[in-house]
């Protein structure tokens, strides 16, 4: 897929997820390995959604805090 088309699709989907009125729920995030660009997009999504609505992130992985 052409890089500009891919970027346009990603931006469109981010806009839909951010502006959706319900809470954004992300489950099992601990099982997903993200590369640098994916992590950047995920951060943008959470950052913008947090400004206008609720975000719920869950994982069953145990961690040491």
PyMOL Python script that loads the backbone (N, CA, C, O; Angstrom):
from pymol import cmd

cmd.read_pdbstr("""\
ATOM      1  N   UNK A   1       0.853  -1.175   0.000  1.00  0.00           N
ATOM      2  CA  UNK A   1       0.000   0.000   0.000  1.00  0.00           C
ATOM      3  C   UNK A   1       0.901   1.242   0.000  1.00  0.00           C
ATOM      4  O   UNK A   1       1.914   1.288   0.699  1.00  0.00           O
ATOM      5  N   UNK A   2       0.527   2.211  -0.769  1.00  0.00           N
ATOM      6  CA  UNK A   2       1.299   3.450  -0.851  1.00  0.00           C
ATOM      7  C   UNK A   2       1.347   4.125   0.509  1.00  0.00           C
ATOM      8  O   UNK A   2       0.348   4.147   1.228  1.00  0.00           O
ATOM      9  N   UNK A   3       2.498   4.675   0.867  1.00  0.00           N
ATOM     10  CA  UNK A   3       2.712   5.249   2.204  1.00  0.00           C
ATOM     11  C   UNK A   3       1.745   6.389   2.519  1.00  0.00           C
ATOM     12  O   UNK A   3       1.303   6.510   3.662  1.00  0.00           O
ATOM     13  N   UNK A   4       1.403   7.235   1.530  1.00  0.00           N
ATOM     14  CA  UNK A   4       0.471   8.339   1.784  1.00  0.00           C
ATOM     15  C   UNK A   4      -0.947   7.833   2.030  1.00  0.00           C
ATOM     16  O   UNK A   4      -1.671   8.373   2.866  1.00  0.00           O
ATOM     17  N   UNK A   5      -1.334   6.801   1.302  1.00  0.00           N
ATOM     18  CA  UNK A   5      -2.665   6.221   1.504  1.00  0.00           C
ATOM     19  C   UNK A   5      -2.725   5.576   2.877  1.00  0.00           C
ATOM     20  O   UNK A   5      -3.716   5.725   3.592  1.00  0.00           O
ATOM     21  N   UNK A   6      -1.665   4.854   3.252  1.00  0.00           N
ATOM     22  CA  UNK A   6      -1.623   4.210   4.561  1.00  0.00           C
ATOM     23  C   UNK A   6      -1.715   5.246   5.673  1.00  0.00           C
ATOM     24  O   UNK A   6      -2.448   5.051   6.643  1.00  0.00           O
ATOM     25  N   UNK A   7      -0.975   6.350   5.541  1.00  0.00           N
ATOM     26  CA  UNK A   7      -1.008   7.413   6.553  1.00  0.00           C
ATOM     27  C   UNK A   7      -2.402   8.030   6.635  1.00  0.00           C
ATOM     28  O   UNK A   7      -2.885   8.319   7.730  1.00  0.00           O
ATOM     29  N   UNK A   8      -3.053   8.234   5.492  1.00  0.00           N
ATOM     30  CA  UNK A   8      -4.403   8.795   5.467  1.00  0.00           C
ATOM     31  C   UNK A   8      -5.389   7.864   6.176  1.00  0.00           C
ATOM     32  O   UNK A   8      -6.236   8.322   6.943  1.00  0.00           O
ATOM     33  N   UNK A   9      -5.280   6.570   5.923  1.00  0.00           N
ATOM     34  CA  UNK A   9      -6.170   5.593   6.555  1.00  0.00           C
ATOM     35  C   UNK A   9      -5.944   5.574   8.065  1.00  0.00           C
ATOM     36  O   UNK A   9      -6.904   5.553   8.836  1.00  0.00           O
ATOM     37  N   UNK A  10      -4.689   5.581   8.487  1.00  0.00           N
ATOM     38  CA  UNK A  10      -4.381   5.582   9.917  1.00  0.00           C
ATOM     39  C   UNK A  10      -4.928   6.839  10.582  1.00  0.00           C
ATOM     40  O   UNK A  10      -5.537   6.757  11.649  1.00  0.00           O
ATOM     41  N   UNK A  11      -4.721   7.990   9.971  1.00  0.00           N
ATOM     42  CA  UNK A  11      -5.240   9.243  10.535  1.00  0.00           C
ATOM     43  C   UNK A  11      -6.762   9.237  10.614  1.00  0.00           C
ATOM     44  O   UNK A  11      -7.333   9.725  11.590  1.00  0.00           O
ATOM     45  N   UNK A  12      -7.419   8.692   9.602  1.00  0.00           N
ATOM     46  CA  UNK A  12      -8.877   8.599   9.613  1.00  0.00           C
ATOM     47  C   UNK A  12      -9.343   7.719  10.774  1.00  0.00           C
ATOM     48  O   UNK A  12     -10.250   8.095  11.517  1.00  0.00           O
ATOM     49  N   UNK A  13      -8.723   6.555  10.927  1.00  0.00           N
ATOM     50  CA  UNK A  13      -9.121   5.645  12.005  1.00  0.00           C
ATOM     51  C   UNK A  13      -8.848   6.244  13.376  1.00  0.00           C
ATOM     52  O   UNK A  13      -9.654   6.077  14.292  1.00  0.00           O
ATOM     53  N   UNK A  14      -7.726   6.937  13.533  1.00  0.00           N
ATOM     54  CA  UNK A  14      -7.459   7.622  14.794  1.00  0.00           C
ATOM     55  C   UNK A  14      -8.544   8.644  15.094  1.00  0.00           C
ATOM     56  O   UNK A  14      -9.005   8.747  16.231  1.00  0.00           O
ATOM     57  N   UNK A  15      -8.954   9.399  14.082  1.00  0.00           N
ATOM     58  CA  UNK A  15     -10.014  10.386  14.262  1.00  0.00           C
ATOM     59  C   UNK A  15     -11.324   9.750  14.687  1.00  0.00           C
ATOM     60  O   UNK A  15     -12.015  10.277  15.559  1.00  0.00           O
ATOM     61  N   UNK A  16     -11.671   8.633  14.085  1.00  0.00           N
ATOM     62  CA  UNK A  16     -12.902   7.930  14.453  1.00  0.00           C
ATOM     63  C   UNK A  16     -12.830   7.455  15.900  1.00  0.00           C
ATOM     64  O   UNK A  16     -13.771   7.662  16.665  1.00  0.00           O
ATOM     65  N   UNK A  17     -11.730   6.823  16.280  1.00  0.00           N
ATOM     66  CA  UNK A  17     -11.597   6.310  17.646  1.00  0.00           C
ATOM     67  C   UNK A  17     -11.583   7.432  18.677  1.00  0.00           C
ATOM     68  O   UNK A  17     -12.166   7.295  19.753  1.00  0.00           O
ATOM     69  N   UNK A  18     -10.933   8.523  18.359  1.00  0.00           N
ATOM     70  CA  UNK A  18     -10.829   9.638  19.302  1.00  0.00           C
ATOM     71  C   UNK A  18     -12.182  10.311  19.504  1.00  0.00           C
ATOM     72  O   UNK A  18     -12.539  10.653  20.631  1.00  0.00           O
ATOM     73  N   UNK A  19     -12.930  10.503  18.435  1.00  0.00           N
ATOM     74  CA  UNK A  19     -14.185  11.245  18.517  1.00  0.00           C
ATOM     75  C   UNK A  19     -15.387  10.385  18.882  1.00  0.00           C
ATOM     76  O   UNK A  19     -16.471  10.922  19.108  1.00  0.00           O
ATOM     77  N   UNK A  20     -15.229   9.077  18.945  1.00  0.00           N
ATOM     78  CA  UNK A  20     -16.323   8.199  19.359  1.00  0.00           C
ATOM     79  C   UNK A  20     -16.699   8.533  20.795  1.00  0.00           C
ATOM     80  O   UNK A  20     -15.815   8.670  21.641  1.00  0.00           O
ATOM     81  N   UNK A  21     -17.960   8.664  21.083  1.00  0.00           N
ATOM     82  CA  UNK A  21     -18.418   9.188  22.374  1.00  0.00           C
ATOM     83  C   UNK A  21     -18.256   8.220  23.538  1.00  0.00           C
ATOM     84  O   UNK A  21     -18.223   8.658  24.688  1.00  0.00           O
ATOM     85  N   UNK A  22     -18.156   6.941  23.285  1.00  0.00           N
ATOM     86  CA  UNK A  22     -18.004   5.968  24.368  1.00  0.00           C
ATOM     87  C   UNK A  22     -16.566   5.932  24.867  1.00  0.00           C
ATOM     88  O   UNK A  22     -15.658   6.490  24.250  1.00  0.00           O
ATOM     89  N   UNK A  23     -16.386   5.265  25.994  1.00  0.00           N
ATOM     90  CA  UNK A  23     -15.036   5.074  26.526  1.00  0.00           C
ATOM     91  C   UNK A  23     -14.251   4.174  25.575  1.00  0.00           C
ATOM     92  O   UNK A  23     -14.802   3.252  24.974  1.00  0.00           O
ATOM     93  N   UNK A  24     -12.985   4.450  25.453  1.00  0.00           N
ATOM     94  CA  UNK A  24     -12.095   3.607  24.662  1.00  0.00           C
ATOM     95  C   UNK A  24     -11.557   2.535  25.594  1.00  0.00           C
ATOM     96  O   UNK A  24     -10.892   2.847  26.583  1.00  0.00           O
ATOM     97  N   UNK A  25     -11.839   1.269  25.288  1.00  0.00           N
ATOM     98  CA  UNK A  25     -11.383   0.160  26.107  1.00  0.00           C
ATOM     99  C   UNK A  25     -10.381  -0.668  25.322  1.00  0.00           C
ATOM    100  O   UNK A  25     -10.663  -1.125  24.215  1.00  0.00           O
ATOM    101  N   UNK A  26      -9.213  -0.853  25.909  1.00  0.00           N
ATOM    102  CA  UNK A  26      -8.167  -1.653  25.284  1.00  0.00           C
ATOM    103  C   UNK A  26      -7.830  -2.769  26.258  1.00  0.00           C
ATOM    104  O   UNK A  26      -7.381  -2.517  27.377  1.00  0.00           O
ATOM    105  N   UNK A  27      -8.051  -4.016  25.819  1.00  0.00           N
ATOM    106  CA  UNK A  27      -7.838  -5.167  26.683  1.00  0.00           C
ATOM    107  C   UNK A  27      -6.643  -5.975  26.188  1.00  0.00           C
ATOM    108  O   UNK A  27      -6.384  -6.041  24.987  1.00  0.00           O
ATOM    109  N   UNK A  28      -5.929  -6.579  27.104  1.00  0.00           N
ATOM    110  CA  UNK A  28      -4.787  -7.441  26.817  1.00  0.00           C
ATOM    111  C   UNK A  28      -3.653  -6.706  26.105  1.00  0.00           C
ATOM    112  O   UNK A  28      -3.008  -7.270  25.221  1.00  0.00           O
ATOM    113  N   UNK A  29      -3.410  -5.473  26.479  1.00  0.00           N
ATOM    114  CA  UNK A  29      -2.359  -4.680  25.849  1.00  0.00           C
ATOM    115  C   UNK A  29      -0.972  -5.264  26.118  1.00  0.00           C
ATOM    116  O   UNK A  29      -0.056  -5.065  25.320  1.00  0.00           O
ATOM    117  N   UNK A  30      -0.808  -5.968  27.213  1.00  0.00           N
ATOM    118  CA  UNK A  30       0.494  -6.520  27.557  1.00  0.00           C
ATOM    119  C   UNK A  30       0.989  -7.592  26.615  1.00  0.00           C
ATOM    120  O   UNK A  30       2.184  -7.891  26.598  1.00  0.00           O
ATOM    121  N   UNK A  31       0.097  -8.183  25.827  1.00  0.00           N
ATOM    122  CA  UNK A  31       0.472  -9.250  24.909  1.00  0.00           C
ATOM    123  C   UNK A  31       0.873  -8.742  23.533  1.00  0.00           C
ATOM    124  O   UNK A  31       1.286  -9.532  22.683  1.00  0.00           O
ATOM    125  N   UNK A  32       0.759  -7.452  23.298  1.00  0.00           N
ATOM    126  CA  UNK A  32       1.034  -6.879  21.985  1.00  0.00           C
ATOM    127  C   UNK A  32       2.433  -6.274  21.977  1.00  0.00           C
ATOM    128  O   UNK A  32       2.770  -5.446  22.824  1.00  0.00           O
ATOM    129  N   UNK A  33       3.233  -6.694  21.022  1.00  0.00           N
ATOM    130  CA  UNK A  33       4.561  -6.107  20.837  1.00  0.00           C
ATOM    131  C   UNK A  33       4.434  -4.996  19.794  1.00  0.00           C
ATOM    132  O   UNK A  33       3.984  -5.243  18.676  1.00  0.00           O
ATOM    133  N   UNK A  34       4.830  -3.775  20.157  1.00  0.00           N
ATOM    134  CA  UNK A  34       4.714  -2.631  19.256  1.00  0.00           C
ATOM    135  C   UNK A  34       6.094  -2.173  18.813  1.00  0.00           C
ATOM    136  O   UNK A  34       7.024  -2.093  19.615  1.00  0.00           O
ATOM    137  N   UNK A  35       6.213  -1.872  17.511  1.00  0.00           N
ATOM    138  CA  UNK A  35       7.456  -1.257  17.059  1.00  0.00           C
ATOM    139  C   UNK A  35       7.367   0.247  17.345  1.00  0.00           C
ATOM    140  O   UNK A  35       6.369   0.712  17.896  1.00  0.00           O
ATOM    141  N   UNK A  36       8.387   0.999  16.980  1.00  0.00           N
ATOM    142  CA  UNK A  36       8.438   2.417  17.333  1.00  0.00           C
ATOM    143  C   UNK A  36       7.288   3.218  16.728  1.00  0.00           C
ATOM    144  O   UNK A  36       6.690   4.042  17.419  1.00  0.00           O
ATOM    145  N   UNK A  37       6.967   2.995  15.461  1.00  0.00           N
ATOM    146  CA  UNK A  37       5.880   3.767  14.838  1.00  0.00           C
ATOM    147  C   UNK A  37       4.519   3.365  15.410  1.00  0.00           C
ATOM    148  O   UNK A  37       3.643   4.214  15.576  1.00  0.00           O
ATOM    149  N   UNK A  38       4.338   2.095  15.709  1.00  0.00           N
ATOM    150  CA  UNK A  38       3.083   1.651  16.310  1.00  0.00           C
ATOM    151  C   UNK A  38       2.917   2.222  17.716  1.00  0.00           C
ATOM    152  O   UNK A  38       1.824   2.638  18.098  1.00  0.00           O
ATOM    153  N   UNK A  39       3.999   2.239  18.476  1.00  0.00           N
ATOM    154  CA  UNK A  39       3.950   2.811  19.825  1.00  0.00           C
ATOM    155  C   UNK A  39       3.638   4.304  19.770  1.00  0.00           C
ATOM    156  O   UNK A  39       2.911   4.819  20.619  1.00  0.00           O
ATOM    157  N   UNK A  40       4.183   4.994  18.780  1.00  0.00           N
ATOM    158  CA  UNK A  40       3.907   6.417  18.594  1.00  0.00           C
ATOM    159  C   UNK A  40       2.427   6.649  18.295  1.00  0.00           C
ATOM    160  O   UNK A  40       1.809   7.543  18.873  1.00  0.00           O
ATOM    161  N   UNK A  41       1.859   5.850  17.397  1.00  0.00           N
ATOM    162  CA  UNK A  41       0.429   5.974  17.080  1.00  0.00           C
ATOM    163  C   UNK A  41      -0.432   5.658  18.300  1.00  0.00           C
ATOM    164  O   UNK A  41      -1.426   6.338  18.554  1.00  0.00           O
ATOM    165  N   UNK A  42      -0.051   4.629  19.053  1.00  0.00           N
ATOM    166  CA  UNK A  42      -0.801   4.272  20.256  1.00  0.00           C
ATOM    167  C   UNK A  42      -0.768   5.415  21.264  1.00  0.00           C
ATOM    168  O   UNK A  42      -1.791   5.737  21.869  1.00  0.00           O
ATOM    169  N   UNK A  43       0.395   6.026  21.449  1.00  0.00           N
ATOM    170  CA  UNK A  43       0.513   7.168  22.356  1.00  0.00           C
ATOM    171  C   UNK A  43      -0.369   8.325  21.893  1.00  0.00           C
ATOM    172  O   UNK A  43      -1.055   8.944  22.705  1.00  0.00           O
ATOM    173  N   UNK A  44      -0.354   8.622  20.584  1.00  0.00           N
ATOM    174  CA  UNK A  44      -1.192   9.705  20.060  1.00  0.00           C
ATOM    175  C   UNK A  44      -2.665   9.436  20.334  1.00  0.00           C
ATOM    176  O   UNK A  44      -3.403  10.334  20.738  1.00  0.00           O
ATOM    177  N   UNK A  45      -3.087   8.199  20.113  1.00  0.00           N
ATOM    178  CA  UNK A  45      -4.478   7.823  20.353  1.00  0.00           C
ATOM    179  C   UNK A  45      -4.855   8.036  21.816  1.00  0.00           C
ATOM    180  O   UNK A  45      -5.858   8.687  22.108  1.00  0.00           O
ATOM    181  N   UNK A  46      -4.065   7.495  22.730  1.00  0.00           N
ATOM    182  CA  UNK A  46      -4.359   7.615  24.155  1.00  0.00           C
ATOM    183  C   UNK A  46      -4.308   9.075  24.594  1.00  0.00           C
ATOM    184  O   UNK A  46      -5.171   9.528  25.347  1.00  0.00           O
ATOM    185  N   UNK A  47      -3.316   9.804  24.134  1.00  0.00           N
ATOM    186  CA  UNK A  47      -3.153  11.206  24.506  1.00  0.00           C
ATOM    187  C   UNK A  47      -4.365  12.048  24.091  1.00  0.00           C
ATOM    188  O   UNK A  47      -4.877  12.835  24.886  1.00  0.00           O
ATOM    189  N   UNK A  48      -4.815  11.881  22.860  1.00  0.00           N
ATOM    190  CA  UNK A  48      -5.949  12.681  22.372  1.00  0.00           C
ATOM    191  C   UNK A  48      -7.274  12.221  22.977  1.00  0.00           C
ATOM    192  O   UNK A  48      -8.113  13.050  23.328  1.00  0.00           O
ATOM    193  N   UNK A  49      -7.469  10.916  23.100  1.00  0.00           N
ATOM    194  CA  UNK A  49      -8.717  10.405  23.670  1.00  0.00           C
ATOM    195  C   UNK A  49      -8.846  10.807  25.135  1.00  0.00           C
ATOM    196  O   UNK A  49      -9.943  11.122  25.596  1.00  0.00           O
ATOM    197  N   UNK A  50      -7.742  10.798  25.868  1.00  0.00           N
ATOM    198  CA  UNK A  50      -7.740  11.163  27.285  1.00  0.00           C
ATOM    199  C   UNK A  50      -8.220  12.599  27.485  1.00  0.00           C
ATOM    200  O   UNK A  50      -8.834  12.914  28.504  1.00  0.00           O
ATOM    201  N   UNK A  51      -7.941  13.462  26.520  1.00  0.00           N
ATOM    202  CA  UNK A  51      -8.349  14.865  26.625  1.00  0.00           C
ATOM    203  C   UNK A  51      -9.859  15.039  26.534  1.00  0.00           C
ATOM    204  O   UNK A  51     -10.394  16.002  27.083  1.00  0.00           O
ATOM    205  N   UNK A  52     -10.570  14.121  25.847  1.00  0.00           N
ATOM    206  CA  UNK A  52     -12.000  14.317  25.616  1.00  0.00           C
ATOM    207  C   UNK A  52     -12.886  13.208  26.181  1.00  0.00           C
ATOM    208  O   UNK A  52     -14.110  13.331  26.154  1.00  0.00           O
ATOM    209  N   UNK A  53     -12.299  12.139  26.688  1.00  0.00           N
ATOM    210  CA  UNK A  53     -13.143  11.053  27.162  1.00  0.00           C
ATOM    211  C   UNK A  53     -12.383  10.071  28.023  1.00  0.00           C
ATOM    212  O   UNK A  53     -11.241  10.306  28.419  1.00  0.00           O
ATOM    213  N   UNK A  54     -13.043   8.976  28.298  1.00  0.00           N
ATOM    214  CA  UNK A  54     -12.477   7.956  29.175  1.00  0.00           C
ATOM    215  C   UNK A  54     -11.663   6.941  28.395  1.00  0.00           C
ATOM    216  O   UNK A  54     -11.981   6.608  27.253  1.00  0.00           O
ATOM    217  N   UNK A  55     -10.597   6.449  29.039  1.00  0.00           N
ATOM    218  CA  UNK A  55      -9.754   5.408  28.467  1.00  0.00           C
ATOM    219  C   UNK A  55      -9.576   4.324  29.527  1.00  0.00           C
ATOM    220  O   UNK A  55      -9.222   4.614  30.670  1.00  0.00           O
ATOM    221  N   UNK A  56      -9.822   3.079  29.141  1.00  0.00           N
ATOM    222  CA  UNK A  56      -9.641   1.939  30.036  1.00  0.00           C
ATOM    223  C   UNK A  56      -8.638   1.006  29.373  1.00  0.00           C
ATOM    224  O   UNK A  56      -8.839   0.566  28.241  1.00  0.00           O
ATOM    225  N   UNK A  57      -7.558   0.708  30.086  1.00  0.00           N
ATOM    226  CA  UNK A  57      -6.535  -0.198  29.574  1.00  0.00           C
ATOM    227  C   UNK A  57      -6.390  -1.339  30.559  1.00  0.00           C
ATOM    228  O   UNK A  57      -6.209  -1.117  31.756  1.00  0.00           O
ATOM    229  N   UNK A  58      -6.472  -2.580  30.049  1.00  0.00           N
ATOM    230  CA  UNK A  58      -6.394  -3.748  30.914  1.00  0.00           C
ATOM    231  C   UNK A  58      -5.387  -4.754  30.364  1.00  0.00           C
ATOM    232  O   UNK A  58      -5.155  -4.846  29.159  1.00  0.00           O
ATOM    233  N   UNK A  59      -4.803  -5.501  31.293  1.00  0.00           N
ATOM    234  CA  UNK A  59      -3.896  -6.574  30.916  1.00  0.00           C
ATOM    235  C   UNK A  59      -3.889  -7.585  32.041  1.00  0.00           C
ATOM    236  O   UNK A  59      -3.967  -7.223  33.215  1.00  0.00           O
ATOM    237  N   UNK A  60      -3.793  -8.861  31.679  1.00  0.00           N
ATOM    238  CA  UNK A  60      -3.707  -9.916  32.681  1.00  0.00           C
ATOM    239  C   UNK A  60      -2.269 -10.263  33.019  1.00  0.00           C
ATOM    240  O   UNK A  60      -2.028 -11.125  33.863  1.00  0.00           O
ATOM    241  N   UNK A  61      -1.304  -9.609  32.377  1.00  0.00           N
ATOM    242  CA  UNK A  61       0.089  -9.868  32.684  1.00  0.00           C
ATOM    243  C   UNK A  61       0.422  -9.294  34.038  1.00  0.00           C
ATOM    244  O   UNK A  61       0.018  -8.178  34.362  1.00  0.00           O
ATOM    245  N   UNK A  62       1.153 -10.046  34.827  1.00  0.00           N
ATOM    246  CA  UNK A  62       1.567  -9.526  36.127  1.00  0.00           C
ATOM    247  C   UNK A  62       2.836  -8.692  35.931  1.00  0.00           C
ATOM    248  O   UNK A  62       3.712  -9.049  35.143  1.00  0.00           O
ATOM    249  N   UNK A  63       2.918  -7.606  36.640  1.00  0.00           N
ATOM    250  CA  UNK A  63       4.088  -6.731  36.553  1.00  0.00           C
ATOM    251  C   UNK A  63       4.543  -6.358  37.956  1.00  0.00           C
ATOM    252  O   UNK A  63       3.776  -6.432  38.916  1.00  0.00           O
ATOM    253  N   UNK A  64       5.753  -5.973  38.052  1.00  0.00           N
ATOM    254  CA  UNK A  64       6.277  -5.455  39.320  1.00  0.00           C
ATOM    255  C   UNK A  64       6.286  -3.953  39.247  1.00  0.00           C
ATOM    256  O   UNK A  64       7.011  -3.384  38.431  1.00  0.00           O
ATOM    257  N   UNK A  65       5.512  -3.297  40.065  1.00  0.00           N
ATOM    258  CA  UNK A  65       5.432  -1.830  40.036  1.00  0.00           C
ATOM    259  C   UNK A  65       6.461  -1.286  40.940  1.00  0.00           C
ATOM    260  O   UNK A  65       6.581  -0.068  41.076  1.00  0.00           O
TER     261      UNK A  65
END
""", "prot")
cmd.dss("prot")
cmd.show_as("cartoon", "prot")
cmd.util.cbc("prot")
cmd.orient("prot")
